[in-house]
């Protein structure tokens, strides 16, 4: 009797399982999609190599006349145009863990050419007149340290690996002697002319502000273009102030590590 009861109980449990069907499937957790890949990173060290063009902003020109006790009159005249020139340079940038802010050191060398300067001397009562003209060229170096703020657009729009940025800081412009002197039989003319020549040959401090764009082809390299306006202090600006302030434009390659 007991065996019959156990058999009936076992058959009943099998029937319950068969009618209940298979166990419900387990719920699957779907992982969220990964964030879009930005080619601009925090703790990034960048090296830039670029060509540069520099031009003065004040237009050149100007005339200065000096009367001497012996009746000689010396006149120094500057032609139109501003000092300008081409060159190249490098920059080194480190971005903090917040990839939108960093610090940059930049150095560039250029060959500057200026407008022609004419010096003349006139004797008492127009007894004689002598003039001499010369154009000046000199090498210059521009060294700056900056804070850079950038906005990687691929944080918002995937596959648009472009970052506009602004820069600001200060440094110095260093110009070498170009041998721009004259030697005539009139010492007053030589002195005044050579002083005007030295106007483009003075080391001075500067502050600047600007901006640019960088496009990355991969997380490790890209191209960029930028421009800065530079305010230079010091130097001899009483004759030709065109060498005081200048615009610097850079374009080249940048490598990120």
ChimeraX commands (.cxc) that place a marker at each C-alpha (Angstrom):
marker #1 position 0.00,0.00,0.00 radius 0.5
marker #1 position 2.77,2.41,0.88 radius 0.5
marker #1 position 4.55,1.63,-2.39 radius 0.5
marker #1 position 1.42,2.45,-4.35 radius 0.5
marker #1 position 1.04,5.80,-2.58 radius 0.5
marker #1 position 4.67,6.77,-3.30 radius 0.5
marker #1 position 4.28,5.83,-6.97 radius 0.5
marker #1 position 1.13,7.92,-7.29 radius 0.5
marker #1 position 2.90,10.93,-5.61 radius 0.5
marker #1 position 5.86,10.68,-7.96 radius 0.5
marker #1 position 3.62,10.51,-11.03 radius 0.5
marker #1 position 1.73,13.58,-9.76 radius 0.5
marker #1 position 4.88,15.64,-9.35 radius 0.5
marker #1 position 5.99,14.77,-12.88 radius 0.5
marker #1 position 2.64,15.84,-14.23 radius 0.5
marker #1 position 2.85,19.19,-12.44 radius 0.5
marker #1 position 6.32,19.83,-13.90 radius 0.5
marker #1 position 5.23,18.86,-17.40 radius 0.5
marker #1 position 2.20,21.15,-17.32 radius 0.5
marker #1 position 4.19,24.08,-15.80 radius 0.5
marker #1 position 6.50,24.25,-18.84 radius 0.5
marker #1 position 10.18,25.32,-18.98 radius 0.5
marker #1 position 11.60,27.81,-16.44 radius 0.5
marker #1 position 11.32,31.50,-17.43 radius 0.5
marker #1 position 14.42,32.94,-19.17 radius 0.5
marker #1 position 16.76,35.10,-17.08 radius 0.5
marker #1 position 16.77,38.87,-17.73 radius 0.5
marker #1 position 19.80,40.07,-19.77 radius 0.5
marker #1 position 21.50,43.35,-18.76 radius 0.5
marker #1 position 22.46,45.38,-21.88 radius 0.5
marker #1 position 25.68,47.40,-21.43 radius 0.5
marker #1 position 25.44,51.08,-22.45 radius 0.5
marker #1 position 27.34,52.04,-25.62 radius 0.5
marker #1 position 30.87,53.35,-25.03 radius 0.5
marker #1 position 31.34,57.13,-25.16 radius 0.5
marker #1 position 32.60,58.50,-28.50 radius 0.5
marker #1 position 36.37,58.45,-28.88 radius 0.5
marker #1 position 37.95,61.89,-28.57 radius 0.5
marker #1 position 41.30,62.47,-30.25 radius 0.5
marker #1 position 42.15,65.08,-27.60 radius 0.5
marker #1 position 43.18,63.76,-24.19 radius 0.5
marker #1 position 44.13,64.90,-20.73 radius 0.5
marker #1 position 47.74,64.58,-19.54 radius 0.5
marker #1 position 48.77,65.10,-23.15 radius 0.5
marker #1 position 52.16,66.39,-24.31 radius 0.5
marker #1 position 52.22,68.05,-27.74 radius 0.5
marker #1 position 55.03,69.15,-30.05 radius 0.5
marker #1 position 54.27,71.58,-32.87 radius 0.5
marker #1 position 56.41,72.37,-35.92 radius 0.5
marker #1 position 55.31,75.37,-37.98 radius 0.5
marker #1 position 56.04,78.06,-40.54 radius 0.5
marker #1 position 55.40,81.63,-39.43 radius 0.5
marker #1 position 54.74,85.02,-40.99 radius 0.5
marker #1 position 55.22,88.26,-39.03 radius 0.5
marker #1 position 54.10,91.74,-40.05 radius 0.5
marker #1 position 54.04,95.09,-38.26 radius 0.5
marker #1 position 50.72,96.84,-37.72 radius 0.5
marker #1 position 51.46,100.57,-37.63 radius 0.5
marker #1 position 52.16,101.18,-41.31 radius 0.5
marker #1 position 55.64,102.68,-41.14 radius 0.5
marker #1 position 56.38,106.13,-42.49 radius 0.5
marker #1 position 57.30,109.28,-40.63 radius 0.5
marker #1 position 59.79,112.12,-41.05 radius 0.5
marker #1 position 62.15,113.68,-38.52 radius 0.5
marker #1 position 64.10,116.89,-39.11 radius 0.5
marker #1 position 66.95,118.23,-36.95 radius 0.5
marker #1 position 68.51,121.71,-37.26 radius 0.5
marker #1 position 72.13,122.11,-36.18 radius 0.5
marker #1 position 73.87,125.25,-34.92 radius 0.5
marker #1 position 76.06,125.49,-38.02 radius 0.5
marker #1 position 72.98,125.70,-40.23 radius 0.5
marker #1 position 72.94,122.07,-41.45 radius 0.5
marker #1 position 69.50,120.44,-41.59 radius 0.5
marker #1 position 69.27,116.63,-41.33 radius 0.5
marker #1 position 66.06,114.89,-42.44 radius 0.5
marker #1 position 65.25,111.21,-41.93 radius 0.5
marker #1 position 62.23,109.84,-43.83 radius 0.5
marker #1 position 60.73,106.37,-43.61 radius 0.5
marker #1 position 58.89,104.79,-46.54 radius 0.5
marker #1 position 55.45,103.27,-46.37 radius 0.5
marker #1 position 54.93,99.70,-45.19 radius 0.5
marker #1 position 55.77,97.75,-42.07 radius 0.5
marker #1 position 58.59,95.33,-41.22 radius 0.5
marker #1 position 57.59,91.83,-42.24 radius 0.5
marker #1 position 59.16,88.43,-42.80 radius 0.5
marker #1 position 58.92,84.65,-42.91 radius 0.5
marker #1 position 60.41,82.09,-40.57 radius 0.5
marker #1 position 59.64,78.97,-38.57 radius 0.5
marker #1 position 59.53,77.57,-35.08 radius 0.5
marker #1 position 58.41,74.95,-32.58 radius 0.5
marker #1 position 56.10,74.81,-29.58 radius 0.5
marker #1 position 55.76,72.46,-26.62 radius 0.5
marker #1 position 52.44,72.09,-24.79 radius 0.5
marker #1 position 51.29,70.11,-21.76 radius 0.5
marker #1 position 47.58,69.66,-21.07 radius 0.5
marker #1 position 46.38,68.99,-17.54 radius 0.5
marker #1 position 44.08,66.06,-16.69 radius 0.5
marker #1 position 41.31,68.46,-17.68 radius 0.5
marker #1 position 42.09,68.35,-21.37 radius 0.5
marker #1 position 40.69,71.81,-22.06 radius 0.5
marker #1 position 43.51,73.72,-20.31 radius 0.5
marker #1 position 47.27,73.58,-20.76 radius 0.5
marker #1 position 50.56,75.46,-20.75 radius 0.5
marker #1 position 52.69,76.18,-23.82 radius 0.5
marker #1 position 56.20,77.34,-24.60 radius 0.5
marker #1 position 56.86,78.58,-28.14 radius 0.5
marker #1 position 59.89,79.87,-30.01 radius 0.5
marker #1 position 60.17,81.19,-33.57 radius 0.5
marker #1 position 62.83,82.81,-35.74 radius 0.5
marker #1 position 62.10,85.19,-38.63 radius 0.5
marker #1 position 64.02,87.29,-41.14 radius 0.5
marker #1 position 62.55,90.81,-41.04 radius 0.5
marker #1 position 62.66,93.26,-43.91 radius 0.5
marker #1 position 61.59,96.89,-43.52 radius 0.5
marker #1 position 60.75,99.78,-45.81 radius 0.5
marker #1 position 63.47,102.01,-47.21 radius 0.5
marker #1 position 64.71,104.83,-45.00 radius 0.5
marker #1 position 66.15,107.98,-46.62 radius 0.5
marker #1 position 68.50,110.39,-44.91 radius 0.5
marker #1 position 69.46,113.79,-46.30 radius 0.5
marker #1 position 71.48,116.80,-45.21 radius 0.5
marker #1 position 71.08,120.34,-46.51 radius 0.5
marker #1 position 73.72,123.00,-45.96 radius 0.5
marker #1 position 73.11,126.59,-44.79 radius 0.5
marker #1 position 71.03,128.57,-47.26 radius 0.5
marker #1 position 70.74,125.46,-49.43 radius 0.5
marker #1 position 74.46,125.65,-50.22 radius 0.5
marker #1 position 74.48,121.88,-50.82 radius 0.5
marker #1 position 72.19,118.84,-50.57 radius 0.5
marker #1 position 73.14,115.19,-50.08 radius 0.5
marker #1 position 70.92,112.14,-49.54 radius 0.5
marker #1 position 71.34,108.42,-49.01 radius 0.5
marker #1 position 68.74,105.63,-48.87 radius 0.5
marker #1 position 68.87,102.12,-47.43 radius 0.5
marker #1 position 66.47,99.32,-46.58 radius 0.5
marker #1 position 66.96,97.26,-43.48 radius 0.5
marker #1 position 66.77,93.55,-42.77 radius 0.5
marker #1 position 67.54,91.70,-39.58 radius 0.5
marker #1 position 66.98,88.37,-37.89 radius 0.5
marker #1 position 64.55,88.24,-34.98 radius 0.5
marker #1 position 63.48,85.66,-32.43 radius 0.5
marker #1 position 60.11,85.56,-30.66 radius 0.5
marker #1 position 59.82,83.52,-27.45 radius 0.5
marker #1 position 56.57,83.24,-25.47 radius 0.5
marker #1 position 54.96,81.31,-22.64 radius 0.5
marker #1 position 51.18,80.92,-22.76 radius 0.5
marker #1 position 48.05,79.52,-21.19 radius 0.5
marker #1 position 45.95,77.66,-23.76 radius 0.5
marker #1 position 42.22,76.90,-23.52 radius 0.5
marker #1 position 40.74,74.47,-26.07 radius 0.5
marker #1 position 37.32,72.94,-26.76 radius 0.5
marker #1 position 37.43,69.50,-28.44 radius 0.5
marker #1 position 34.31,69.31,-30.58 radius 0.5
marker #1 position 34.43,65.52,-30.77 radius 0.5
marker #1 position 33.24,65.47,-27.15 radius 0.5
marker #1 position 29.89,66.61,-28.54 radius 0.5
marker #1 position 29.88,65.47,-32.18 radius 0.5
marker #1 position 31.64,62.15,-32.85 radius 0.5
marker #1 position 34.03,62.07,-35.79 radius 0.5
marker #1 position 34.47,65.87,-35.77 radius 0.5
marker #1 position 38.02,65.92,-34.41 radius 0.5
marker #1 position 38.40,69.71,-34.43 radius 0.5
marker #1 position 39.38,71.88,-31.47 radius 0.5
marker #1 position 39.22,75.69,-31.50 radius 0.5
marker #1 position 41.46,77.29,-28.89 radius 0.5
marker #1 position 42.56,80.62,-27.44 radius 0.5
marker #1 position 46.01,81.53,-26.16 radius 0.5
marker #1 position 47.38,84.35,-24.08 radius 0.5
marker #1 position 50.68,85.11,-22.42 radius 0.5
marker #1 position 53.91,87.02,-22.74 radius 0.5
marker #1 position 57.56,86.78,-23.61 radius 0.5
marker #1 position 60.10,88.73,-25.63 radius 0.5
marker #1 position 61.26,89.62,-29.13 radius 0.5
marker #1 position 65.00,89.60,-29.72 radius 0.5
marker #1 position 66.51,91.21,-32.82 radius 0.5
marker #1 position 70.12,91.06,-33.98 radius 0.5
marker #1 position 72.30,93.61,-35.68 radius 0.5
marker #1 position 71.93,93.71,-39.43 radius 0.5
marker #1 position 74.89,96.04,-40.06 radius 0.5
marker #1 position 72.51,98.73,-41.29 radius 0.5
marker #1 position 74.79,101.74,-41.18 radius 0.5
marker #1 position 76.07,104.36,-43.59 radius 0.5
marker #1 position 79.32,106.29,-43.67 radius 0.5
marker #1 position 79.37,109.60,-45.48 radius 0.5
marker #1 position 81.42,112.78,-45.14 radius 0.5
marker #1 position 78.61,114.22,-42.98 radius 0.5
marker #1 position 78.88,112.94,-39.37 radius 0.5
marker #1 position 75.47,114.38,-38.45 radius 0.5
marker #1 position 73.79,112.44,-41.25 radius 0.5
marker #1 position 75.61,109.22,-40.34 radius 0.5
marker #1 position 74.56,109.48,-36.72 radius 0.5
marker #1 position 70.90,110.24,-37.40 radius 0.5
marker #1 position 70.59,107.65,-40.13 radius 0.5
marker #1 position 72.22,104.90,-38.09 radius 0.5
marker #1 position 70.02,105.70,-35.09 radius 0.5
marker #1 position 66.97,105.21,-37.30 radius 0.5
marker #1 position 68.45,101.93,-38.51 radius 0.5
marker #1 position 68.83,100.68,-34.95 radius 0.5
marker #1 position 65.09,101.18,-34.42 radius 0.5
marker #1 position 64.47,97.62,-35.63 radius 0.5
marker #1 position 67.33,96.21,-33.56 radius 0.5
marker #1 position 66.16,96.32,-29.97 radius 0.5
marker #1 position 65.27,93.49,-27.61 radius 0.5
marker #1 position 61.97,94.07,-25.86 radius 0.5
marker #1 position 59.24,92.36,-23.88 radius 0.5
marker #1 position 55.82,91.58,-25.28 radius 0.5
marker #1 position 52.34,90.41,-24.39 radius 0.5
marker #1 position 50.04,88.71,-26.83 radius 0.5
marker #1 position 46.57,87.25,-27.34 radius 0.5
marker #1 position 45.19,85.07,-30.11 radius 0.5
marker #1 position 43.53,81.86,-31.16 radius 0.5
marker #1 position 43.46,79.06,-33.67 radius 0.5
marker #1 position 42.12,75.69,-34.78 radius 0.5
marker #1 position 43.60,72.22,-34.61 radius 0.5
marker #1 position 42.31,69.23,-36.58 radius 0.5
marker #1 position 43.39,65.70,-35.61 radius 0.5
marker #1 position 43.66,62.85,-38.10 radius 0.5
marker #1 position 44.36,60.47,-35.20 radius 0.5
marker #1 position 44.93,60.83,-31.44 radius 0.5
marker #1 position 48.60,61.35,-32.20 radius 0.5
marker #1 position 48.91,63.92,-35.01 radius 0.5
marker #1 position 47.10,66.75,-36.75 radius 0.5
marker #1 position 47.39,70.15,-38.40 radius 0.5
marker #1 position 46.82,73.62,-36.97 radius 0.5
marker #1 position 46.65,77.30,-37.83 radius 0.5
marker #1 position 46.70,80.27,-35.45 radius 0.5
marker #1 position 47.28,84.00,-35.23 radius 0.5
marker #1 position 48.29,86.29,-32.36 radius 0.5
marker #1 position 48.41,90.05,-31.89 radius 0.5
marker #1 position 51.59,91.11,-30.07 radius 0.5
marker #1 position 52.09,94.29,-28.05 radius 0.5
marker #1 position 55.83,95.03,-27.74 radius 0.5
marker #1 position 57.25,97.37,-25.12 radius 0.5
marker #1 position 60.53,99.27,-25.00 radius 0.5
marker #1 position 62.78,99.99,-27.97 radius 0.5
marker #1 position 63.19,103.21,-29.92 radius 0.5
marker #1 position 59.76,104.03,-31.33 radius 0.5
marker #1 position 60.06,107.79,-31.68 radius 0.5
marker #1 position 60.83,107.49,-35.41 radius 0.5
marker #1 position 59.25,104.36,-36.84 radius 0.5
marker #1 position 56.64,102.81,-34.56 radius 0.5
marker #1 position 55.78,100.13,-37.12 radius 0.5
marker #1 position 58.23,97.76,-35.45 radius 0.5
marker #1 position 56.46,98.05,-32.11 radius 0.5
marker #1 position 53.31,95.90,-32.47 radius 0.5
marker #1 position 52.99,93.00,-34.86 radius 0.5
marker #1 position 50.78,90.10,-35.94 radius 0.5
marker #1 position 52.23,86.59,-36.02 radius 0.5
marker #1 position 50.55,83.81,-38.05 radius 0.5
marker #1 position 51.60,80.16,-37.64 radius 0.5
marker #1 position 50.54,77.03,-39.51 radius 0.5
marker #1 position 52.00,73.52,-39.34 radius 0.5
marker #1 position 51.89,70.02,-37.84 radius 0.5
marker #1 position 51.30,68.96,-34.25 radius 0.5
marker #1 position 52.21,65.62,-32.66 radius 0.5
marker #1 position 50.54,64.38,-29.45 radius 0.5
marker #1 position 51.95,61.90,-26.95 radius 0.5
marker link #1:1,2 radius 0.2
marker link #1:2,3 radius 0.2
marker link #1:3,4 radius 0.2
marker link #1:4,5 radius 0.2
marker link #1:5,6 radius 0.2
marker link #1:6,7 radius 0.2
marker link #1:7,8 radius 0.2
marker link #1:8,9 radius 0.2
marker link #1:9,10 radius 0.2
marker link #1:10,11 radius 0.2
marker link #1:11,12 radius 0.2
marker link #1:12,13 radius 0.2
marker link #1:13,14 radius 0.2
marker link #1:14,15 radius 0.2
marker link #1:15,16 radius 0.2
marker link #1:16,17 radius 0.2
marker link #1:17,18 radius 0.2
marker link #1:18,19 radius 0.2
marker link #1:19,20 radius 0.2
marker link #1:20,21 radius 0.2
marker link #1:21,22 radius 0.2
marker link #1:22,23 radius 0.2
marker link #1:23,24 radius 0.2
marker link #1:24,25 radius 0.2
marker link #1:25,26 radius 0.2
marker link #1:26,27 radius 0.2
marker link #1:27,28 radius 0.2
marker link #1:28,29 radius 0.2
marker link #1:29,30 radius 0.2
marker link #1:30,31 radius 0.2
marker link #1:31,32 radius 0.2
marker link #1:32,33 radius 0.2
marker link #1:33,34 radius 0.2
marker link #1:34,35 radius 0.2
marker link #1:35,36 radius 0.2
marker link #1:36,37 radius 0.2
marker link #1:37,38 radius 0.2
marker link #1:38,39 radius 0.2
marker link #1:39,40 radius 0.2
marker link #1:40,41 radius 0.2
marker link #1:41,42 radius 0.2
marker link #1:42,43 radius 0.2
marker link #1:43,44 radius 0.2
marker link #1:44,45 radius 0.2
marker link #1:45,46 radius 0.2
marker link #1:46,47 radius 0.2
marker link #1:47,48 radius 0.2
marker link #1:48,49 radius 0.2
marker link #1:49,50 radius 0.2
marker link #1:50,51 radius 0.2
marker link #1:51,52 radius 0.2
marker link #1:52,53 radius 0.2
marker link #1:53,54 radius 0.2
marker link #1:54,55 radius 0.2
marker link #1:55,56 radius 0.2
marker link #1:56,57 radius 0.2
marker link #1:57,58 radius 0.2
marker link #1:58,59 radius 0.2
marker link #1:59,60 radius 0.2
marker link #1:60,61 radius 0.2
marker link #1:61,62 radius 0.2
marker link #1:62,63 radius 0.2
marker link #1:63,64 radius 0.2
marker link #1:64,65 radius 0.2
marker link #1:65,66 radius 0.2
marker link #1:66,67 radius 0.2
marker link #1:67,68 radius 0.2
marker link #1:68,69 radius 0.2
marker link #1:69,70 radius 0.2
marker link #1:70,71 radius 0.2
marker link #1:71,72 radius 0.2
marker link #1:72,73 radius 0.2
marker link #1:73,74 radius 0.2
marker link #1:74,75 radius 0.2
marker link #1:75,76 radius 0.2
marker link #1:76,77 radius 0.2
marker link #1:77,78 radius 0.2
marker link #1:78,79 radius 0.2
marker link #1:79,80 radius 0.2
marker link #1:80,81 radius 0.2
marker link #1:81,82 radius 0.2
marker link #1:82,83 radius 0.2
marker link #1:83,84 radius 0.2
marker link #1:84,85 radius 0.2
marker link #1:85,86 radius 0.2
marker link #1:86,87 radius 0.2
marker link #1:87,88 radius 0.2
marker link #1:88,89 radius 0.2
marker link #1:89,90 radius 0.2
marker link #1:90,91 radius 0.2
marker link #1:91,92 radius 0.2
marker link #1:92,93 radius 0.2
marker link #1:93,94 radius 0.2
marker link #1:94,95 radius 0.2
marker link #1:95,96 radius 0.2
marker link #1:96,97 radius 0.2
marker link #1:97,98 radius 0.2
marker link #1:98,99 radius 0.2
marker link #1:99,100 radius 0.2
marker link #1:100,101 radius 0.2
marker link #1:101,102 radius 0.2
marker link #1:102,103 radius 0.2
marker link #1:103,104 radius 0.2
marker link #1:104,105 radius 0.2
marker link #1:105,106 radius 0.2
marker link #1:106,107 radius 0.2
marker link #1:107,108 radius 0.2
marker link #1:108,109 radius 0.2
marker link #1:109,110 radius 0.2
marker link #1:110,111 radius 0.2
marker link #1:111,112 radius 0.2
marker link #1:112,113 radius 0.2
marker link #1:113,114 radius 0.2
marker link #1:114,115 radius 0.2
marker link #1:115,116 radius 0.2
marker link #1:116,117 radius 0.2
marker link #1:117,118 radius 0.2
marker link #1:118,119 radius 0.2
marker link #1:119,120 radius 0.2
marker link #1:120,121 radius 0.2
marker link #1:121,122 radius 0.2
marker link #1:122,123 radius 0.2
marker link #1:123,124 radius 0.2
marker link #1:124,125 radius 0.2
marker link #1:125,126 radius 0.2
marker link #1:126,127 radius 0.2
marker link #1:127,128 radius 0.2
marker link #1:128,129 radius 0.2
marker link #1:129,130 radius 0.2
marker link #1:130,131 radius 0.2
marker link #1:131,132 radius 0.2
marker link #1:132,133 radius 0.2
marker link #1:133,134 radius 0.2
marker link #1:134,135 radius 0.2
marker link #1:135,136 radius 0.2
marker link #1:136,137 radius 0.2
marker link #1:137,138 radius 0.2
marker link #1:138,139 radius 0.2
marker link #1:139,140 radius 0.2
marker link #1:140,141 radius 0.2
marker link #1:141,142 radius 0.2
marker link #1:142,143 radius 0.2
marker link #1:143,144 radius 0.2
marker link #1:144,145 radius 0.2
marker link #1:145,146 radius 0.2
marker link #1:146,147 radius 0.2
marker link #1:147,148 radius 0.2
marker link #1:148,149 radius 0.2
marker link #1:149,150 radius 0.2
marker link #1:150,151 radius 0.2
marker link #1:151,152 radius 0.2
marker link #1:152,153 radius 0.2
marker link #1:153,154 radius 0.2
marker link #1:154,155 radius 0.2
marker link #1:155,156 radius 0.2
marker link #1:156,157 radius 0.2
marker link #1:157,158 radius 0.2
marker link #1:158,159 radius 0.2
marker link #1:159,160 radius 0.2
marker link #1:160,161 radius 0.2
marker link #1:161,162 radius 0.2
marker link #1:162,163 radius 0.2
marker link #1:163,164 radius 0.2
marker link #1:164,165 radius 0.2
marker link #1:165,166 radius 0.2
marker link #1:166,167 radius 0.2
marker link #1:167,168 radius 0.2
marker link #1:168,169 radius 0.2
marker link #1:169,170 radius 0.2
marker link #1:170,171 radius 0.2
marker link #1:171,172 radius 0.2
marker link #1:172,173 radius 0.2
marker link #1:173,174 radius 0.2
marker link #1:174,175 radius 0.2
marker link #1:175,176 radius 0.2
marker link #1:176,177 radius 0.2
marker link #1:177,178 radius 0.2
marker link #1:178,179 radius 0.2
marker link #1:179,180 radius 0.2
marker link #1:180,181 radius 0.2
marker link #1:181,182 radius 0.2
marker link #1:182,183 radius 0.2
marker link #1:183,184 radius 0.2
marker link #1:184,185 radius 0.2
marker link #1:185,186 radius 0.2
marker link #1:186,187 radius 0.2
marker link #1:187,188 radius 0.2
marker link #1:188,189 radius 0.2
marker link #1:189,190 radius 0.2
marker link #1:190,191 radius 0.2
marker link #1:191,192 radius 0.2
marker link #1:192,193 radius 0.2
marker link #1:193,194 radius 0.2
marker link #1:194,195 radius 0.2
marker link #1:195,196 radius 0.2
marker link #1:196,197 radius 0.2
marker link #1:197,198 radius 0.2
marker link #1:198,199 radius 0.2
marker link #1:199,200 radius 0.2
marker link #1:200,201 radius 0.2
marker link #1:201,202 radius 0.2
marker link #1:202,203 radius 0.2
marker link #1:203,204 radius 0.2
marker link #1:204,205 radius 0.2
marker link #1:205,206 radius 0.2
marker link #1:206,207 radius 0.2
marker link #1:207,208 radius 0.2
marker link #1:208,209 radius 0.2
marker link #1:209,210 radius 0.2
marker link #1:210,211 radius 0.2
marker link #1:211,212 radius 0.2
marker link #1:212,213 radius 0.2
marker link #1:213,214 radius 0.2
marker link #1:214,215 radius 0.2
marker link #1:215,216 radius 0.2
marker link #1:216,217 radius 0.2
marker link #1:217,218 radius 0.2
marker link #1:218,219 radius 0.2
marker link #1:219,220 radius 0.2
marker link #1:220,221 radius 0.2
marker link #1:221,222 radius 0.2
marker link #1:222,223 radius 0.2
marker link #1:223,224 radius 0.2
marker link #1:224,225 radius 0.2
marker link #1:225,226 radius 0.2
marker link #1:226,227 radius 0.2
marker link #1:227,228 radius 0.2
marker link #1:228,229 radius 0.2
marker link #1:229,230 radius 0.2
marker link #1:230,231 radius 0.2
marker link #1:231,232 radius 0.2
marker link #1:232,233 radius 0.2
marker link #1:233,234 radius 0.2
marker link #1:234,235 radius 0.2
marker link #1:235,236 radius 0.2
marker link #1:236,237 radius 0.2
marker link #1:237,238 radius 0.2
marker link #1:238,239 radius 0.2
marker link #1:239,240 radius 0.2
marker link #1:240,241 radius 0.2
marker link #1:241,242 radius 0.2
marker link #1:242,243 radius 0.2
marker link #1:243,244 radius 0.2
marker link #1:244,245 radius 0.2
marker link #1:245,246 radius 0.2
marker link #1:246,247 radius 0.2
marker link #1:247,248 radius 0.2
marker link #1:248,249 radius 0.2
marker link #1:249,250 radius 0.2
marker link #1:250,251 radius 0.2
marker link #1:251,252 radius 0.2
marker link #1:252,253 radius 0.2
marker link #1:253,254 radius 0.2
marker link #1:254,255 radius 0.2
marker link #1:255,256 radius 0.2
marker link #1:256,257 radius 0.2
view
